[in-house]
Amino acid sequence: MIETLSSWWDYGHDWANANTGLLFGLAAASLLGLVATALLVPLVIGRLPEDEFCERRAPKHRWHGRHPAWSVTLRVLRDVIGVLCVLAGIAMLVLPGQGLLTIFVGLLLTEFPGKRRLVLQIVNRRLVQQTLNWIRKRRGAPEFRFANPQSSSRKDRLARDDAKSAAMTISADRATKKNTSS
């Protein structure tokens, strides 16, 4: 067993020595991605409208209503960048970098069925809302307004269901008292 580990170690060491340029390039790209994310994410969050997460339907893009060729070109470009971010994020799961955040940004850029519902599920978590509003506050932008979540965390859904059942019990008791008193 030790001989096998030693041979794997030797193979990995030899491969790393033979590919130092590739490894330095990947490390530089990862560091560049980290810096770009740290600079661009707060900028994008600060520029979003404060009612971005109020509607269940996604808002129309700025290029909606422009020339169809231009609109399709921008949508395809955005999807390509999103897929590249997802792939880079997957690579960053084993390389230095912020893999999960890059995957999330890539998913936000791409278009797929159920994307808005996924975004609202993530954004309707209290910690995410606090973080987004903290970033906006530091940028000098007004806080986001969030819709009343229909599908948030299990704990929140259970609390809502308990409140609904208590309200229904109270209203049923009132209706029963009203019917018996008349």
CNS distance restraints for C-alpha pairs under 8 A (distance, minus, plus):
assign (resid   1 and name CA) (resid   5 and name CA) 6.38 0.50 0.50
assign (resid   2 and name CA) (resid   6 and name CA) 5.99 0.50 0.50
assign (resid   3 and name CA) (resid   7 and name CA) 6.11 0.50 0.50
assign (resid   4 and name CA) (resid   8 and name CA) 6.21 0.50 0.50
assign (resid   5 and name CA) (resid   9 and name CA) 6.05 0.50 0.50
assign (resid   6 and name CA) (resid  10 and name CA) 6.11 0.50 0.50
assign (resid   7 and name CA) (resid  11 and name CA) 6.07 0.50 0.50
assign (resid   8 and name CA) (resid  12 and name CA) 6.08 0.50 0.50
assign (resid   9 and name CA) (resid  13 and name CA) 6.01 0.50 0.50
assign (resid  10 and name CA) (resid  14 and name CA) 6.03 0.50 0.50
assign (resid  11 and name CA) (resid  15 and name CA) 6.09 0.50 0.50
assign (resid  12 and name CA) (resid  16 and name CA) 6.07 0.50 0.50
assign (resid  13 and name CA) (resid  17 and name CA) 6.17 0.50 0.50
assign (resid  14 and name CA) (resid  18 and name CA) 6.16 0.50 0.50
assign (resid  15 and name CA) (resid  19 and name CA) 6.10 0.50 0.50
assign (resid  16 and name CA) (resid  20 and name CA) 5.80 0.50 0.50
assign (resid  16 and name CA) (resid  23 and name CA) 7.50 0.50 0.50
assign (resid  19 and name CA) (resid  23 and name CA) 6.34 0.50 0.50
assign (resid  20 and name CA) (resid  24 and name CA) 6.06 0.50 0.50
assign (resid  21 and name CA) (resid  25 and name CA) 6.06 0.50 0.50
assign (resid  22 and name CA) (resid  26 and name CA) 6.14 0.50 0.50
assign (resid  23 and name CA) (resid  27 and name CA) 6.11 0.50 0.50
assign (resid  24 and name CA) (resid  28 and name CA) 6.03 0.50 0.50
assign (resid  25 and name CA) (resid  29 and name CA) 6.11 0.50 0.50
assign (resid  26 and name CA) (resid  30 and name CA) 6.03 0.50 0.50
assign (resid  26 and name CA) (resid  95 and name CA) 7.79 0.50 0.50
assign (resid  27 and name CA) (resid  31 and name CA) 6.11 0.50 0.50
assign (resid  27 and name CA) (resid  95 and name CA) 7.42 0.50 0.50
assign (resid  27 and name CA) (resid  96 and name CA) 6.52 0.50 0.50
assign (resid  28 and name CA) (resid  32 and name CA) 6.03 0.50 0.50
assign (resid  29 and name CA) (resid  33 and name CA) 6.04 0.50 0.50
assign (resid  30 and name CA) (resid  34 and name CA) 6.21 0.50 0.50
assign (resid  30 and name CA) (resid  92 and name CA) 7.09 0.50 0.50
assign (resid  30 and name CA) (resid  95 and name CA) 7.59 0.50 0.50
assign (resid  30 and name CA) (resid  96 and name CA) 6.18 0.50 0.50
assign (resid  30 and name CA) (resid  97 and name CA) 5.21 0.50 0.50
assign (resid  31 and name CA) (resid  35 and name CA) 6.29 0.50 0.50
assign (resid  31 and name CA) (resid  96 and name CA) 7.63 0.50 0.50
assign (resid  31 and name CA) (resid  97 and name CA) 6.54 0.50 0.50
assign (resid  32 and name CA) (resid  36 and name CA) 6.01 0.50 0.50
assign (resid  33 and name CA) (resid  37 and name CA) 5.94 0.50 0.50
assign (resid  33 and name CA) (resid  97 and name CA) 7.39 0.50 0.50
assign (resid  34 and name CA) (resid  38 and name CA) 6.12 0.50 0.50
assign (resid  34 and name CA) (resid  97 and name CA) 6.14 0.50 0.50
assign (resid  34 and name CA) (resid  98 and name CA) 6.40 0.50 0.50
assign (resid  35 and name CA) (resid  39 and name CA) 6.22 0.50 0.50
assign (resid  36 and name CA) (resid  40 and name CA) 5.80 0.50 0.50
assign (resid  37 and name CA) (resid  41 and name CA) 5.55 0.50 0.50
assign (resid  37 and name CA) (resid 102 and name CA) 7.89 0.50 0.50
assign (resid  38 and name CA) (resid  42 and name CA) 7.15 0.50 0.50
assign (resid  39 and name CA) (resid  43 and name CA) 6.75 0.50 0.50
assign (resid  40 and name CA) (resid  44 and name CA) 6.08 0.50 0.50
assign (resid  41 and name CA) (resid  45 and name CA) 6.09 0.50 0.50
assign (resid  42 and name CA) (resid  46 and name CA) 5.91 0.50 0.50
assign (resid  42 and name CA) (resid 135 and name CA) 6.21 0.50 0.50
assign (resid  42 and name CA) (resid 136 and name CA) 7.53 0.50 0.50
assign (resid  42 and name CA) (resid 139 and name CA) 7.59 0.50 0.50
assign (resid  43 and name CA) (resid  47 and name CA) 6.30 0.50 0.50
assign (resid  43 and name CA) (resid 139 and name CA) 7.86 0.50 0.50
assign (resid  44 and name CA) (resid  48 and name CA) 6.38 0.50 0.50
assign (resid  45 and name CA) (resid 132 and name CA) 7.22 0.50 0.50
assign (resid  45 and name CA) (resid 135 and name CA) 7.31 0.50 0.50
assign (resid  45 and name CA) (resid 136 and name CA) 6.67 0.50 0.50
assign (resid  46 and name CA) (resid 135 and name CA) 7.22 0.50 0.50
assign (resid  46 and name CA) (resid 136 and name CA) 5.13 0.50 0.50
assign (resid  46 and name CA) (resid 139 and name CA) 6.01 0.50 0.50
assign (resid  46 and name CA) (resid 140 and name CA) 7.88 0.50 0.50
assign (resid  46 and name CA) (resid 141 and name CA) 6.01 0.50 0.50
assign (resid  47 and name CA) (resid 141 and name CA) 7.92 0.50 0.50
assign (resid  48 and name CA) (resid  52 and name CA) 6.58 0.50 0.50
assign (resid  49 and name CA) (resid 144 and name CA) 7.70 0.50 0.50
assign (resid  50 and name CA) (resid 142 and name CA) 6.63 0.50 0.50
assign (resid  50 and name CA) (resid 143 and name CA) 6.30 0.50 0.50
assign (resid  50 and name CA) (resid 144 and name CA) 4.37 0.50 0.50
assign (resid  50 and name CA) (resid 145 and name CA) 5.87 0.50 0.50
assign (resid  51 and name CA) (resid  55 and name CA) 7.79 0.50 0.50
assign (resid  51 and name CA) (resid 144 and name CA) 6.11 0.50 0.50
assign (resid  51 and name CA) (resid 145 and name CA) 5.35 0.50 0.50
assign (resid  51 and name CA) (resid 146 and name CA) 7.03 0.50 0.50
assign (resid  52 and name CA) (resid  59 and name CA) 7.44 0.50 0.50
assign (resid  52 and name CA) (resid 144 and name CA) 7.37 0.50 0.50
assign (resid  52 and name CA) (resid 145 and name CA) 7.71 0.50 0.50
assign (resid  53 and name CA) (resid 120 and name CA) 6.92 0.50 0.50
assign (resid  53 and name CA) (resid 123 and name CA) 7.72 0.50 0.50
assign (resid  53 and name CA) (resid 144 and name CA) 7.52 0.50 0.50
assign (resid  53 and name CA) (resid 145 and name CA) 6.88 0.50 0.50
assign (resid  53 and name CA) (resid 146 and name CA) 5.38 0.50 0.50
assign (resid  53 and name CA) (resid 147 and name CA) 6.41 0.50 0.50
assign (resid  54 and name CA) (resid 145 and name CA) 6.38 0.50 0.50
assign (resid  54 and name CA) (resid 146 and name CA) 4.98 0.50 0.50
assign (resid  54 and name CA) (resid 147 and name CA) 4.24 0.50 0.50
assign (resid  54 and name CA) (resid 148 and name CA) 7.90 0.50 0.50
assign (resid  55 and name CA) (resid  59 and name CA) 7.89 0.50 0.50
assign (resid  55 and name CA) (resid 147 and name CA) 6.66 0.50 0.50
assign (resid  56 and name CA) (resid 116 and name CA) 7.24 0.50 0.50
assign (resid  56 and name CA) (resid 117 and name CA) 7.36 0.50 0.50
assign (resid  56 and name CA) (resid 120 and name CA) 7.66 0.50 0.50
assign (resid  57 and name CA) (resid 116 and name CA) 6.95 0.50 0.50
assign (resid  58 and name CA) (resid 116 and name CA) 6.23 0.50 0.50
assign (resid  60 and name CA) (resid  64 and name CA) 6.35 0.50 0.50
assign (resid  63 and name CA) (resid  70 and name CA) 7.97 0.50 0.50
assign (resid  63 and name CA) (resid  71 and name CA) 5.85 0.50 0.50
assign (resid  64 and name CA) (resid  71 and name CA) 6.75 0.50 0.50
assign (resid  65 and name CA) (resid  71 and name CA) 7.95 0.50 0.50
assign (resid  66 and name CA) (resid  70 and name CA) 6.87 0.50 0.50
assign (resid  66 and name CA) (resid  71 and name CA) 6.28 0.50 0.50
assign (resid  67 and name CA) (resid  71 and name CA) 6.20 0.50 0.50
assign (resid  68 and name CA) (resid  72 and name CA) 6.03 0.50 0.50
assign (resid  69 and name CA) (resid  73 and name CA) 6.04 0.50 0.50
assign (resid  70 and name CA) (resid  74 and name CA) 6.19 0.50 0.50
assign (resid  71 and name CA) (resid  75 and name CA) 6.22 0.50 0.50
assign (resid  72 and name CA) (resid  76 and name CA) 6.08 0.50 0.50
assign (resid  73 and name CA) (resid  77 and name CA) 6.08 0.50 0.50
assign (resid  74 and name CA) (resid  78 and name CA) 6.04 0.50 0.50
assign (resid  75 and name CA) (resid  79 and name CA) 6.19 0.50 0.50
assign (resid  76 and name CA) (resid  80 and name CA) 6.12 0.50 0.50
assign (resid  77 and name CA) (resid  81 and name CA) 6.20 0.50 0.50
assign (resid  78 and name CA) (resid  82 and name CA) 6.09 0.50 0.50
assign (resid  78 and name CA) (resid 109 and name CA) 6.10 0.50 0.50
assign (resid  78 and name CA) (resid 110 and name CA) 6.60 0.50 0.50
assign (resid  79 and name CA) (resid  83 and name CA) 6.12 0.50 0.50
assign (resid  79 and name CA) (resid 109 and name CA) 6.20 0.50 0.50
assign (resid  79 and name CA) (resid 110 and name CA) 4.53 0.50 0.50
assign (resid  79 and name CA) (resid 111 and name CA) 6.68 0.50 0.50
assign (resid  80 and name CA) (resid  84 and name CA) 6.17 0.50 0.50
assign (resid  80 and name CA) (resid 110 and name CA) 7.73 0.50 0.50
assign (resid  81 and name CA) (resid  85 and name CA) 6.15 0.50 0.50
assign (resid  81 and name CA) (resid 106 and name CA) 7.25 0.50 0.50
assign (resid  81 and name CA) (resid 109 and name CA) 7.34 0.50 0.50
assign (resid  81 and name CA) (resid 110 and name CA) 7.98 0.50 0.50
assign (resid  82 and name CA) (resid  86 and name CA) 6.26 0.50 0.50
assign (resid  82 and name CA) (resid 105 and name CA) 7.24 0.50 0.50
assign (resid  82 and name CA) (resid 106 and name CA) 3.96 0.50 0.50
assign (resid  82 and name CA) (resid 107 and name CA) 6.22 0.50 0.50
assign (resid  82 and name CA) (resid 108 and name CA) 7.34 0.50 0.50
assign (resid  82 and name CA) (resid 109 and name CA) 4.79 0.50 0.50
assign (resid  82 and name CA) (resid 110 and name CA) 5.08 0.50 0.50
assign (resid  83 and name CA) (resid  87 and name CA) 6.20 0.50 0.50
assign (resid  83 and name CA) (resid 106 and name CA) 6.01 0.50 0.50
assign (resid  83 and name CA) (resid 107 and name CA) 7.60 0.50 0.50
assign (resid  83 and name CA) (resid 110 and name CA) 6.88 0.50 0.50
assign (resid  84 and name CA) (resid  88 and name CA) 6.00 0.50 0.50
assign (resid  84 and name CA) (resid 106 and name CA) 7.23 0.50 0.50
assign (resid  85 and name CA) (resid  89 and name CA) 5.91 0.50 0.50
assign (resid  85 and name CA) (resid 102 and name CA) 5.85 0.50 0.50
assign (resid  85 and name CA) (resid 103 and name CA) 6.08 0.50 0.50
assign (resid  85 and name CA) (resid 105 and name CA) 7.02 0.50 0.50
assign (resid  85 and name CA) (resid 106 and name CA) 4.64 0.50 0.50
assign (resid  86 and name CA) (resid  90 and name CA) 6.20 0.50 0.50
assign (resid  86 and name CA) (resid 102 and name CA) 6.42 0.50 0.50
assign (resid  86 and name CA) (resid 103 and name CA) 4.32 0.50 0.50
assign (resid  86 and name CA) (resid 104 and name CA) 7.44 0.50 0.50
assign (resid  86 and name CA) (resid 105 and name CA) 7.69 0.50 0.50
assign (resid  86 and name CA) (resid 106 and name CA) 4.87 0.50 0.50
assign (resid  86 and name CA) (resid 107 and name CA) 6.77 0.50 0.50
assign (resid  87 and name CA) (resid  91 and name CA) 6.32 0.50 0.50
assign (resid  87 and name CA) (resid 103 and name CA) 7.44 0.50 0.50
assign (resid  88 and name CA) (resid  92 and name CA) 6.10 0.50 0.50
assign (resid  88 and name CA) (resid  99 and name CA) 7.37 0.50 0.50
assign (resid  88 and name CA) (resid 102 and name CA) 7.19 0.50 0.50
assign (resid  88 and name CA) (resid 103 and name CA) 7.56 0.50 0.50
assign (resid  89 and name CA) (resid  93 and name CA) 6.40 0.50 0.50
assign (resid  89 and name CA) (resid  98 and name CA) 7.10 0.50 0.50
assign (resid  89 and name CA) (resid  99 and name CA) 4.02 0.50 0.50
assign (resid  89 and name CA) (resid 100 and name CA) 6.19 0.50 0.50
assign (resid  89 and name CA) (resid 101 and name CA) 7.36 0.50 0.50
assign (resid  89 and name CA) (resid 102 and name CA) 4.80 0.50 0.50
assign (resid  89 and name CA) (resid 103 and name CA) 4.75 0.50 0.50
assign (resid  90 and name CA) (resid  94 and name CA) 7.66 0.50 0.50
assign (resid  90 and name CA) (resid  99 and name CA) 6.03 0.50 0.50
assign (resid  90 and name CA) (resid 100 and name CA) 7.74 0.50 0.50
assign (resid  90 and name CA) (resid 103 and name CA) 6.84 0.50 0.50
assign (resid  91 and name CA) (resid  95 and name CA) 6.16 0.50 0.50
assign (resid  91 and name CA) (resid  99 and name CA) 7.13 0.50 0.50
assign (resid  92 and name CA) (resid  96 and name CA) 5.86 0.50 0.50
assign (resid  92 and name CA) (resid  97 and name CA) 5.26 0.50 0.50
assign (resid  92 and name CA) (resid  98 and name CA) 6.35 0.50 0.50
assign (resid  92 and name CA) (resid  99 and name CA) 4.44 0.50 0.50
assign (resid  93 and name CA) (resid  97 and name CA) 7.41 0.50 0.50
assign (resid  93 and name CA) (resid  98 and name CA) 7.47 0.50 0.50
assign (resid  93 and name CA) (resid  99 and name CA) 4.88 0.50 0.50
assign (resid  93 and name CA) (resid 100 and name CA) 7.22 0.50 0.50
assign (resid  98 and name CA) (resid 102 and name CA) 6.25 0.50 0.50
assign (resid  99 and name CA) (resid 103 and name CA) 6.13 0.50 0.50
assign (resid 100 and name CA) (resid 104 and name CA) 6.17 0.50 0.50
assign (resid 101 and name CA) (resid 105 and name CA) 6.18 0.50 0.50
assign (resid 102 and name CA) (resid 106 and name CA) 6.10 0.50 0.50
assign (resid 103 and name CA) (resid 107 and name CA) 6.19 0.50 0.50
assign (resid 104 and name CA) (resid 108 and name CA) 6.23 0.50 0.50
assign (resid 105 and name CA) (resid 109 and name CA) 6.32 0.50 0.50
assign (resid 106 and name CA) (resid 110 and name CA) 6.37 0.50 0.50
assign (resid 107 and name CA) (resid 111 and name CA) 7.80 0.50 0.50
assign (resid 108 and name CA) (resid 115 and name CA) 7.66 0.50 0.50
assign (resid 108 and name CA) (resid 119 and name CA) 7.77 0.50 0.50
assign (resid 111 and name CA) (resid 115 and name CA) 6.90 0.50 0.50
assign (resid 114 and name CA) (resid 118 and name CA) 6.24 0.50 0.50
assign (resid 115 and name CA) (resid 119 and name CA) 6.16 0.50 0.50
assign (resid 116 and name CA) (resid 120 and name CA) 6.12 0.50 0.50
assign (resid 117 and name CA) (resid 121 and name CA) 6.13 0.50 0.50
assign (resid 118 and name CA) (resid 122 and name CA) 6.32 0.50 0.50
assign (resid 119 and name CA) (resid 123 and name CA) 6.03 0.50 0.50
assign (resid 120 and name CA) (resid 124 and name CA) 5.75 0.50 0.50
assign (resid 120 and name CA) (resid 149 and name CA) 7.89 0.50 0.50
assign (resid 121 and name CA) (resid 125 and name CA) 7.09 0.50 0.50
assign (resid 121 and name CA) (resid 149 and name CA) 7.96 0.50 0.50
assign (resid 121 and name CA) (resid 151 and name CA) 6.29 0.50 0.50
assign (resid 121 and name CA) (resid 152 and name CA) 5.49 0.50 0.50
assign (resid 121 and name CA) (resid 153 and name CA) 7.87 0.50 0.50
assign (resid 122 and name CA) (resid 128 and name CA) 7.23 0.50 0.50
assign (resid 122 and name CA) (resid 152 and name CA) 7.80 0.50 0.50
assign (resid 123 and name CA) (resid 128 and name CA) 5.73 0.50 0.50
assign (resid 123 and name CA) (resid 129 and name CA) 6.08 0.50 0.50
assign (resid 124 and name CA) (resid 128 and name CA) 7.20 0.50 0.50
assign (resid 124 and name CA) (resid 129 and name CA) 6.69 0.50 0.50
assign (resid 124 and name CA) (resid 146 and name CA) 7.45 0.50 0.50
assign (resid 124 and name CA) (resid 149 and name CA) 6.10 0.50 0.50
assign (resid 124 and name CA) (resid 152 and name CA) 5.74 0.50 0.50
assign (resid 125 and name CA) (resid 129 and name CA) 6.28 0.50 0.50
assign (resid 125 and name CA) (resid 152 and name CA) 6.42 0.50 0.50
assign (resid 125 and name CA) (resid 153 and name CA) 6.70 0.50 0.50
assign (resid 126 and name CA) (resid 130 and name CA) 6.18 0.50 0.50
assign (resid 127 and name CA) (resid 131 and name CA) 6.14 0.50 0.50
assign (resid 128 and name CA) (resid 132 and name CA) 6.09 0.50 0.50
assign (resid 129 and name CA) (resid 133 and name CA) 6.09 0.50 0.50
assign (resid 130 and name CA) (resid 134 and name CA) 5.99 0.50 0.50
assign (resid 131 and name CA) (resid 135 and name CA) 6.27 0.50 0.50
assign (resid 132 and name CA) (resid 136 and name CA) 6.28 0.50 0.50
assign (resid 132 and name CA) (resid 144 and name CA) 7.73 0.50 0.50
assign (resid 133 and name CA) (resid 137 and name CA) 5.96 0.50 0.50
assign (resid 133 and name CA) (resid 143 and name CA) 5.14 0.50 0.50
assign (resid 133 and name CA) (resid 144 and name CA) 6.25 0.50 0.50
assign (resid 134 and name CA) (resid 138 and name CA) 6.29 0.50 0.50
assign (resid 135 and name CA) (resid 139 and name CA) 6.36 0.50 0.50
assign (resid 136 and name CA) (resid 140 and name CA) 6.18 0.50 0.50
assign (resid 136 and name CA) (resid 141 and name CA) 5.05 0.50 0.50
assign (resid 136 and name CA) (resid 142 and name CA) 6.57 0.50 0.50
assign (resid 136 and name CA) (resid 143 and name CA) 6.15 0.50 0.50
assign (resid 137 and name CA) (resid 141 and name CA) 5.71 0.50 0.50
assign (resid 137 and name CA) (resid 142 and name CA) 6.66 0.50 0.50
assign (resid 137 and name CA) (resid 143 and name CA) 6.70 0.50 0.50
assign (resid 151 and name CA) (resid 157 and name CA) 7.07 0.50 0.50
assign (resid 152 and name CA) (resid 156 and name CA) 6.40 0.50 0.50
assign (resid 152 and name CA) (resid 157 and name CA) 6.53 0.50 0.50
assign (resid 153 and name CA) (resid 157 and name CA) 6.30 0.50 0.50
assign (resid 154 and name CA) (resid 158 and name CA) 6.14 0.50 0.50
assign (resid 155 and name CA) (resid 159 and name CA) 6.30 0.50 0.50
assign (resid 156 and name CA) (resid 160 and name CA) 6.19 0.50 0.50
assign (resid 157 and name CA) (resid 161 and name CA) 6.05 0.50 0.50
assign (resid 158 and name CA) (resid 162 and name CA) 6.11 0.50 0.50
assign (resid 159 and name CA) (resid 163 and name CA) 6.23 0.50 0.50
assign (resid 160 and name CA) (resid 164 and name CA) 6.14 0.50 0.50
assign (resid 161 and name CA) (resid 165 and name CA) 6.14 0.50 0.50
assign (resid 162 and name CA) (resid 166 and name CA) 6.11 0.50 0.50
assign (resid 163 and name CA) (resid 167 and name CA) 6.14 0.50 0.50
assign (resid 164 and name CA) (resid 168 and name CA) 6.11 0.50 0.50
assign (resid 165 and name CA) (resid 169 and name CA) 6.09 0.50 0.50
assign (resid 166 and name CA) (resid 170 and name CA) 6.23 0.50 0.50
assign (resid 167 and name CA) (resid 171 and name CA) 6.16 0.50 0.50
assign (resid 168 and name CA) (resid 172 and name CA) 5.95 0.50 0.50
assign (resid 169 and name CA) (resid 173 and name CA) 6.10 0.50 0.50
assign (resid 170 and name CA) (resid 174 and name CA) 6.23 0.50 0.50
assign (resid 171 and name CA) (resid 175 and name CA) 6.12 0.50 0.50
assign (resid 172 and name CA) (resid 176 and name CA) 6.13 0.50 0.50
assign (resid 173 and name CA) (resid 177 and name CA) 6.18 0.50 0.50
assign (resid 174 and name CA) (resid 178 and name CA) 6.05 0.50 0.50
assign (resid 175 and name CA) (resid 179 and name CA) 6.13 0.50 0.50
assign (resid 176 and name CA) (resid 180 and name CA) 6.13 0.50 0.50
assign (resid 177 and name CA) (resid 181 and name CA) 5.99 0.50 0.50
assign (resid 178 and name CA) (resid 182 and name CA) 6.48 0.50 0.50
